Amino acid sequence: MFVHQTKYFKLAGVQVWFPQRVEDVGPILDQAPVVMLWQCPANLVREFNPWVFRSRPFHTPLIDLTRSEEELWNELETKSCRYEIRKAQKMDCVVSLNEEIEAARLLINDSIRRLRYRHQMDEEQWQALLPDHDIFLCRWQGTPVAVHVLLRDFPGRARLLLSGSEDRANQRFRGIVGPSNRLLHWYELKNYKARAFHLYDFGGCDAPKASPPSSISQFKLSFGGEVVAEPILYLAENPALRTVLRGLGYARNALRRMPWPESWLQAVRTTPKLGDLFR
């Protein structure tokens, strides 16, 4: 279980990642008005229901790192995964861990500017990540081409939190972005296995019944693993506050259902104070 101080709108909040027991969360409810359970095991959801004012479904592929390296390799799809990893190895891609921190931040922010899925990481936010996260960076011909940021919750799991890469539209990098990303994941699987972590968490995917699955989900599922349901729960111990926040949640859902122009939604998602309304 990993605990992090945060905000829920302007209220003090605590993020609890991967809770395993209700008894561990109880004392935290006394410490802050809002407690957010990030990726709560499905079998615990009912026990937290008395304090829930909002919930969000979440599915993610988990890879069991207690298996042998050979077993992990055999789980990878042959053409879309193993072939691409070997391709990156032949291209002499170089992977570093927690060594080129600023280059990693710049590459992530370049991806955010291009894809507009959230606000950029400023220096303060980036520095706050570093003590509890690992930064894996892949270079090709001296240029950073892919980066992954993973949250460490030893010995439970390592969880992909952020990623970035060079632009596939750039002819120079078109054939290297995919292989370098796969190489990074394979490097991470081996790294965390060697460090005795139990699970590798790809950080989310489509629900199993989604048809067709997104290209990102297909990419993650090509590594094998088991897709599990781990919803995100928002808790408040105070009944009056819980009622107010539940009403705000209904209003937020109504806003999301409105047919906003996609260009406007992208602008809002990249604005720190507004983005949570549409995520």
C-alpha positions in Angstrom: 0.0 0.0 0.0 1.3 3.4 -1.0 0.0 6.6 0.7 0.3 10.1 -0.8 -1.0 13.5 0.4 -3.0 15.3 -2.3 -6.1 17.6 -2.8 -9.7 16.8 -3.9 -10.7 20.1 -5.4 -9.7 22.4 -2.4 -10.1 19.8 0.3 -7.2 18.0 1.9 -7.0 14.5 0.6 -5.0 11.3 0.8 -4.4 8.9 -2.0 -4.1 5.3 -1.0 -2.8 3.1 -3.8 -3.5 -0.7 -3.8 -5.2 -1.1 -0.4 -5.2 -4.6 0.8 -7.2 -4.4 4.1 -10.0 -2.2 5.4 -8.2 -2.0 8.7 -5.3 -0.2 7.0 -7.6 2.5 5.6 -9.7 3.1 8.7 -7.2 5.3 10.5 -6.5 7.3 7.4 -10.2 8.3 7.2 -9.7 10.2 10.4 -6.8 12.1 9.0 -8.3 13.9 6.0 -11.8 14.8 4.7 -11.4 12.8 1.5 -9.6 9.5 1.0 -9.1 8.2 -2.6 -8.5 4.5 -3.0 -6.6 4.0 -6.2 -7.1 0.5 -7.6 -9.0 -1.1 -4.8 -9.3 -4.9 -5.1 -12.8 -5.9 -6.2 -13.3 -8.1 -3.2 -13.0 -5.1 -0.8 -15.3 -2.7 -2.5 -18.4 -3.8 -0.6 -16.6 -3.2 2.7 -15.8 0.4 1.8 -19.4 1.1 0.6 -20.5 3.0 3.8 -18.0 5.8 3.1 -18.1 5.9 -0.7 -19.4 9.1 -2.5 -18.0 8.3 -5.9 -16.6 5.3 -7.7 -14.9 4.8 -11.1 -14.4 1.5 -12.9 -10.8 0.6 -13.7 -9.2 -2.4 -15.3 -5.5 -3.2 -15.7 -3.3 -6.0 -16.9 -1.1 -7.5 -14.1 1.9 -9.7 -14.8 3.1 -12.2 -12.2 6.8 -11.5 -11.7 7.2 -14.6 -9.5 7.4 -16.7 -12.7 10.7 -17.5 -14.4 12.1 -15.1 -17.0 11.6 -17.8 -19.6 7.9 -18.1 -18.7 7.6 -14.3 -18.9 9.2 -14.3 -22.4 7.0 -17.1 -23.6 3.9 -15.1 -22.6 4.8 -12.3 -25.0 3.1 -12.3 -28.4 5.6 -13.6 -31.0 5.2 -11.1 -33.9 3.9 -8.0 -32.2 6.1 -8.2 -29.1 9.1 -10.5 -29.1 10.1 -9.5 -32.7 9.9 -5.8 -31.8 12.0 -6.3 -28.7 14.7 -8.1 -30.7 14.5 -5.4 -33.3 15.2 -2.7 -30.7 18.1 -4.8 -29.3 19.7 -5.0 -32.8 19.3 -1.3 -33.2 21.5 -0.9 -30.1 18.9 1.0 -28.0 20.3 1.9 -24.6 18.2 1.9 -21.5 19.0 3.9 -18.3 17.3 3.8 -14.9 17.0 7.0 -12.8 20.0 8.6 -14.6 18.7 11.2 -17.1 15.9 12.7 -15.2 15.5 16.1 -16.9 15.7 14.5 -20.4 12.9 12.2 -19.3 10.7 15.1 -18.2 11.2 17.0 -21.4 10.2 14.0 -23.5 7.1 13.4 -21.4 6.1 17.0 -21.7 6.7 16.9 -25.5 4.3 14.0 -25.7 1.7 15.8 -23.5 1.9 18.9 -25.8 1.4 16.7 -28.8 -1.4 14.5 -27.5 -3.0 16.9 -25.0 -4.3 14.3 -22.6 -3.3 16.2 -19.3 -1.4 19.3 -18.1 2.4 19.3 -18.4 4.7 18.3 -15.5 6.4 21.4 -14.0 9.6 21.1 -12.1 7.9 21.0 -8.7 5.5 18.2 -9.7 8.4 16.3 -11.3 10.6 16.5 -8.3 7.8 15.3 -6.0 7.6 12.1 -8.1 11.2 11.1 -7.8 11.6 9.7 -4.3 8.9 6.9 -4.9 9.2 6.4 -8.7 11.6 4.9 -11.2 12.4 6.7 -14.5 13.3 4.3 -17.3 14.7 6.1 -20.5 15.5 4.6 -23.8 18.0 6.3 -26.1 18.6 5.5 -29.8 21.6 7.0 -31.6 22.1 9.3 -28.5 18.5 10.7 -28.7 15.8 10.0 -26.0 13.0 8.2 -27.8 10.9 6.6 -25.0 10.4 7.1 -21.3 8.4 5.3 -18.6 7.7 6.5 -15.1 6.7 3.7 -12.6 5.4 3.9 -9.1 7.1 1.5 -6.7 5.1 -0.2 -4.0 7.5 -2.9 -2.8 7.1 -5.8 -2.6 3.6 -5.7 -4.1 3.9 -4.1 -7.5 5.5 -1.6 -9.9 2.9 0.4 -11.7 3.2 2.4 -14.9 2.2 5.9 -14.2 3.4 8.1 -17.1 5.0 7.5 -20.5 6.3 9.5 -23.4 8.0 9.1 -26.7 9.2 10.8 -29.9 6.6 11.6 -32.5 5.8 8.7 -34.8 5.0 11.2 -37.5 8.7 12.1 -37.6 10.1 9.9 -40.4 13.4 9.4 -38.4 11.6 7.8 -35.5 8.7 6.1 -37.1 10.3 2.6 -37.0 11.9 3.0 -33.6 9.2 4.3 -31.2 7.2 1.0 -31.0 10.3 -1.3 -30.6 11.9 1.0 -28.0 8.7 1.1 -25.9 8.5 -2.7 -26.0 12.1 -3.0 -25.0 11.5 -0.6 -22.1 8.7 -2.8 -20.8 10.7 -6.0 -21.2 13.7 -4.3 -19.4 11.3 -3.2 -16.6 9.8 -6.7 -16.2 13.3 -8.2 -15.7 14.4 -5.4 -13.5 11.5 -5.6 -11.1 11.6 -9.4 -11.1 15.3 -9.2 -10.0 14.3 -6.8 -7.2 11.7 -9.3 -5.9 8.5 -7.3 -6.8 5.4 -9.5 -7.1 3.5 -7.8 -9.9 4.0 -5.5 -12.9 1.0 -3.2 -13.5 0.5 -1.7 -16.9 -1.6 1.1 -15.5 -4.9 0.5 -17.1 -6.7 -0.9 -20.2 -10.1 -1.3 -21.7 -12.7 -3.4 -19.9 -12.4 -7.1 -21.1 -15.7 -6.8 -23.1 -14.7 -3.6 -25.0 -14.9 -4.2 -28.7 -12.8 -3.4 -30.4 -10.1 -2.8 -27.8 -8.0 0.4 -28.2 -4.6 0.2 -29.8 -3.0 1.1 -26.4 -4.9 -1.9 -24.8 -3.8 -4.2 -27.5 -0.2 -3.1 -27.0 -0.3 -3.8 -23.3 -2.1 -7.1 -23.6 0.5 -8.3 -26.1 2.8 -8.8 -23.0 0.4 -11.4 -21.5 -0.8 -10.9 -18.0 -4.3 -11.1 -16.4 -6.8 -8.2 -16.7 -8.3 -7.5 -13.3 -11.0 -5.1 -12.1 -9.6 -2.6 -9.5 -12.1 0.3 -9.1 -11.2 3.7 -7.8 -13.2 4.7 -4.8 -13.6 8.2 -3.2 -14.4 8.1 0.5 -15.5 10.6 3.1 -16.1 9.7 6.8 -18.3 12.8 7.5 -21.9 12.0 6.3 -22.8 15.6 5.5 -19.7 16.1 3.4 -20.3 12.8 1.7 -23.7 13.9 0.7 -22.4 17.2 -0.7 -19.6 15.5 -2.6 -22.0 12.9 -4.0 -24.2 15.7 -5.4 -21.1 17.3 -7.0 -20.3 14.0 -8.5 -23.7 13.8 -10.2 -23.2 17.4 -11.5 -19.7 16.4 -12.9 -21.2 13.3 -14.6 -23.9 15.5 -16.2 -21.2 17.9 -17.5 -19.3 15.0 -19.0 -22.3 13.7 -20.8 -22.9 17.0 -22.6 -21.7 17.1 -26.3 -18.8 19.4 -25.8 -16.5 20.0 -28.9 -13.5 17.8 -28.7 -11.1 20.8 -29.2 -12.6 22.4 -26.1 -12.4 19.2 -24.1 -8.7 18.8 -25.0 -8.0 22.4 -23.8 -9.8 21.7 -20.5 -8.0 18.4 -19.9 -4.6 20.2 -20.1 -5.7 22.9 -17.6 -4.7 21.8 -14.0 -7.7 23.4 -12.2 -10.3 22.1 -14.7 -8.9 18.9 -16.0 -10.3 16.6 -13.2 -13.8 17.5 -14.2 -13.4 15.6 -17.5 -11.1 12.8 -16.4 
